[in-house]
Amino acid sequence: MIMTVHAIEEMAEDDLDILDVEQAVLNGQVVRREKDDPRGTKYVIEGLATDGETSVGVVGRFQGSERYLIITLYEISKDE
């Protein structure tokens, strides 16, 4: 798993850390596939952070068979 600079900035802005992101990706669900990007299909994963309460959305794409590039991420508000 690798992250873009944008994803790292968003992580800090939402007061999340890498463990929160890993937890969300490893234990979350793919909720949407976006196939309209010429660079490849993007997968939106939603899962819980390490606190078990904060919902996190992670958007990324696979690079090869073993690398997942995180493009952006965000905390999902309870209103969404």
Beta strands, then each sheet from edge to edge (+ up, - down):
strand 1: 2-3
strand 2: 29-34
strand 3: 42-48
strand 4: 55-63
strand 5: 67-76
sheet 1: 1+ 5+ 4- 3+ 2-
end
